[in-house]
């Protein structure tokens, strides 16, 4: 399989968000650790968001926590703005079953009640188990259930995309 260029996908995603949100002065941007956090940080910088960028980890909010356990140490939540009544853009690297997004939304509600939540992802690989969809997508790229996209950052901060077999 030829993997898509993640920098091209990022540019597509960035342009969709810039067009959808010409005024980003009150938009809350929250990245999902870890790949989504990297993407959110770059979006925050490239699109000049006014509010500081937030970050959430889904580890303790997942409905499959008892099966998955902790894959890594959870990162602390950082939501440096008032969530109540605010439009929120969640950013993640790959959308698959929808369970991470559901967990992040549950976690977000610990901080208040947003007026609206939308989702931006670099890759939508299909295979949804929950009725969750992204409004902004770099690319739809179906994968077999035994495969997974892995986003990393190189030493210069450029996105790299790999494929793992489970």
C-alpha positions as CSV (number, residue, x, y, z in Angstrom):
1,X,0.0,0.0,0.0
2,X,1.3,3.5,-0.9
3,X,0.8,5.6,2.2
4,X,-0.6,9.1,1.7
5,X,1.8,12.0,2.4
6,X,0.8,13.3,5.9
7,X,2.0,16.8,5.1
8,X,-0.3,17.0,2.1
9,X,-3.2,15.7,4.3
10,X,-2.3,18.3,6.9
11,X,-2.5,21.0,4.3
12,X,-5.9,19.8,3.1
13,X,-7.2,19.7,6.7
14,X,-5.7,23.1,7.5
15,X,-7.4,24.7,4.5
16,X,-10.8,23.2,5.3
17,X,-10.6,24.6,8.8
18,X,-9.4,28.0,7.7
19,X,-12.4,28.2,5.3
20,X,-14.9,26.9,7.8
21,X,-13.7,29.2,10.6
22,X,-12.6,32.6,9.1
23,X,-12.9,34.1,12.7
24,X,-11.0,31.8,15.1
25,X,-10.9,34.3,17.9
26,X,-13.4,32.4,20.1
27,X,-13.0,28.9,18.8
28,X,-11.6,26.4,21.3
29,X,-9.0,24.0,19.7
30,X,-8.4,20.8,21.6
31,X,-5.9,18.1,20.4
32,X,-6.2,14.4,21.4
33,X,-2.9,13.0,22.7
34,X,-0.7,12.3,21.0
35,X,-1.0,12.6,17.2
36,X,-4.0,14.9,17.4
37,X,-2.1,17.1,19.9
38,X,0.7,17.5,17.4
39,X,-1.7,18.4,14.6
40,X,-3.6,20.8,16.9
41,X,-0.4,22.6,17.9
42,X,0.5,23.1,14.3
43,X,-3.0,24.2,13.3
44,X,-2.9,26.7,16.3
45,X,0.3,28.2,15.0
46,X,-0.5,28.1,11.3
47,X,-4.0,29.5,11.6
48,X,-3.3,32.0,14.4
49,X,-5.9,30.9,16.9
50,X,-6.5,33.4,19.6
51,X,-7.2,31.1,22.5
52,X,-4.5,28.8,23.8
53,X,-4.6,25.3,22.5
54,X,-6.0,22.5,24.8
55,X,-5.1,18.9,25.1
56,X,-7.0,15.8,26.3
57,X,-6.1,12.1,26.8
58,X,-8.8,9.5,26.4
59,X,-7.2,6.8,28.5
60,X,-9.5,6.8,31.6
61,X,-12.7,7.7,29.6
62,X,-12.7,4.8,27.1
63,X,-15.5,2.3,27.4
64,X,-13.0,-0.5,26.6
65,X,-10.5,0.5,29.3
66,X,-10.8,-2.8,31.1
67,X,-9.9,-4.7,27.9
68,X,-7.2,-2.3,26.6
69,X,-5.6,-1.1,29.8
70,X,-3.1,1.7,29.6
71,X,-0.9,1.7,26.6
72,X,1.2,4.5,28.0
73,X,1.1,6.9,30.9
74,X,-1.9,9.2,30.6
75,X,-1.1,12.9,29.8
76,X,-2.7,15.5,32.1
77,X,-5.7,17.4,30.7
78,X,-5.0,21.0,29.6
79,X,-8.1,23.1,28.8
80,X,-6.8,26.7,29.2
81,X,-10.1,28.4,28.3
82,X,-13.7,28.3,29.5
83,X,-15.6,25.5,27.6
84,X,-19.1,26.7,28.6
85,X,-21.0,27.9,25.6
86,X,-18.0,27.8,23.4
87,X,-17.6,26.1,20.0
88,X,-14.9,23.4,20.2
89,X,-12.9,21.8,17.4
90,X,-11.4,18.4,18.5
91,X,-8.4,17.3,16.5
92,X,-7.2,13.7,16.2
93,X,-4.8,12.0,13.8
94,X,-6.9,8.9,12.8
95,X,-10.6,8.2,13.2
96,X,-11.4,4.5,13.4
97,X,-14.1,3.0,15.7
98,X,-15.2,6.3,17.2
99,X,-14.4,5.2,20.8
100,X,-11.6,7.6,21.3
101,X,-13.8,10.5,20.1
102,X,-16.6,9.4,22.4
103,X,-14.2,9.2,25.3
104,X,-12.8,12.7,24.6
105,X,-16.2,14.2,24.4
106,X,-17.1,12.7,27.8
107,X,-13.8,14.0,29.2
108,X,-14.5,17.5,27.7
109,X,-17.9,17.7,29.5
110,X,-15.9,17.5,32.8
111,X,-14.8,21.1,31.9
112,X,-18.3,22.5,31.0
113,X,-20.9,22.3,28.3
114,X,-19.8,23.6,24.9
115,X,-22.3,25.0,22.5
116,X,-21.0,22.8,19.6
117,X,-18.3,20.2,19.1
118,X,-16.8,19.4,15.7
119,X,-14.1,16.9,14.8
120,X,-11.1,17.2,12.5
121,X,-8.9,14.2,11.6
122,X,-5.9,13.7,9.4
123,X,-7.2,10.3,8.3
124,X,-10.6,8.5,8.4
125,X,-9.9,4.8,8.0
126,X,-13.5,3.6,8.3
127,X,-14.7,0.8,10.5
128,X,-16.9,2.9,12.8
129,X,-18.5,1.1,15.8
130,X,-20.2,4.3,17.0
131,X,-22.3,7.0,15.2
132,X,-19.4,9.4,15.1
133,X,-18.1,11.3,12.0
134,X,-15.5,14.0,11.3
135,X,-16.6,17.2,9.7
136,X,-13.0,18.0,8.5
137,X,-10.9,15.2,7.0
138,X,-7.5,15.2,5.3
139,X,-8.3,11.9,3.6
140,X,-10.6,8.9,3.7
141,X,-8.3,5.8,3.5
142,X,-9.9,2.5,4.4
143,X,-7.7,-0.1,6.2
144,X,-8.1,-3.7,7.1
145,X,-9.0,-4.3,10.8
146,X,-5.6,-5.8,11.4
147,X,-3.7,-2.7,10.3
148,X,-3.2,0.7,11.9
149,X,-1.9,4.1,10.8
150,X,0.9,5.4,13.0
151,X,1.7,9.2,12.9
152,X,5.1,10.3,14.2
153,X,7.1,13.5,14.0
154,X,10.6,13.7,12.6
155,X,13.4,15.8,14.0
156,X,12.3,18.8,12.0
157,X,8.7,18.6,13.2
158,X,7.3,17.1,9.9
159,X,4.7,14.5,10.1
160,X,5.6,10.9,9.1
161,X,3.0,8.2,8.5
162,X,3.6,4.5,9.0
163,X,1.5,1.3,8.8
164,X,1.5,-1.4,11.5
165,X,0.1,-4.9,11.3
166,X,-1.6,-6.1,14.4
